[in-house]
């Protein structure tokens, strides 16, 4: 094992989640909540 210099540390990437990833997770969560809400409280179309 060796120590990384400041320059090498700035070049390390990966392991994070992108904005697109958070958007997809949020969209899936909203969809699932909407489906559950539709089954629990079904309203007729107006």
N, C-alpha and C positions, 0 to 999 in steps of 0.2 A: 504494500500500500504506500502511496506517496501523496504529498501535499500538492494541491493545485495552486497555481499563482492566480493573481487577480485577473489577468488576461484570459487564462483558461476557464475560470469560473464564469466570466461574461459570455463565453461561447457555449456553455452547457445549456441544452434545451430539452423539452419533453416533460411528460408527466402531468402537465396542466390540462385543464378543460377550456376549450375555446368558447367564444360568445355564441357560436352556432350550436355548440353542445348544450349550453345552458338554455338556449332558445328551444331546442328540441325537447329537452327535459320538461321545460315549462309548458310547452304545447301538449305534450303527452299527459301531463298532470291535469291540465284544464280539461282535456277531452275525457279523461276517466272520471273526473268529478262531475262533468256534465252528463255522462251516461248514468252514473249512479243517481244523480238528482232526477233524471228523467224517469227512472224506475220507481223511485221513492215518492215523487210528487208529479204524477202525470197530469198535464194540463192539455185541454183540447185546443186546437188551433183556433185563433180568433179571426 
